[in-house]
């Protein structure tokens, strides 16, 4: 990707070996709500390995003699992982599905029923358990301390490298599609354009993190000079206790969900941000996008694209707080197991990169 990722914290790099495999990467969906155990939809809690969500849907559709569009899911899960996710199918296909489902890559852990199918986004978050190798004992201790600090202070909510394809350049095709004026056909074209949306978001977020780092690391005079900002503005920004600095016109949202609101008083909103009541959002440009105002608009404008109207626009949390962070270290194997929870749409690899301060993609 043609930008350097800016990390929010200035600790030393922590060395470890990361590989996303079915033996070392575990993720479990946390549903948005409890299912009613009544209704015309069968809800399956499924454990799968070495299988993408797309492949899972294909296998279930064939077993249940269903159209793929009849199968509901809350989010996409990677192939190279052991994952637990929830799937809905019409109740009438239950017997057919059970009779024909034979693959050992899928295990049905639980079943229940619900009045409505599962839809994209019907997800509170994900629990992760990830095994890191080749990490020495002192780095394992520092990893634990650093990760728990980030649980308290939060991290930038970058899209992970997985979003951008094997060569990290799928957003370039997405940009061409977005500017072609053609109607998008199929899920692949939509994914490419959404990769372009995500690329612009990551670039904006990196710029805001770098800006915030400058204010945190330098005196007011030096920071004002480096940023070419008025001294009075930098003074107000520096008074904000949280790392990611808010500007007038930024769009915040109650955390973890709620209605959008504009920053009219920076210090008042900064206090709510510090208390984890709200979090700033970044633009996912597209149809019906809500844009920032005032100073924040000018910071966002460079990473906007008014020609992208083939996909619906949105706002994405720029800052999140990992939860339930726990680590356990195997001294003989030099192996660290890391467990944590992230809200929906956030990437475990982004959290690990922020702690380790290096790219897990290796490029």
SULDA-V75868 format. One record per helix or strand of 2 or more residues. SS is the DSSP state (hx for helix, st for strand). FROM is the first residue (numbers start at 1). TO is the last residue. If there is no record, write none. Layout:
# SULDA-V75868
<<SS,FROM,TO> <SS,FROM,TO>>
This chain:
# SULDA-V75868
<<st,25,31> <st,41,49> <hx,53,64> <hx,68,70> <st,72,73> <st,82,90> <hx,91,100> <st,106,114> <st,123,133> <hx,137,153> <st,155,156> <hx,161,164> <hx,170,180> <hx,186,217> <hx,220,227> <hx,231,239> <st,251,254> <st,260,262> <hx,266,274> <st,278,284> <hx,294,301> <st,314,317> <st,319,320> <st,323,330> <st,335,343> <hx,348,356>>
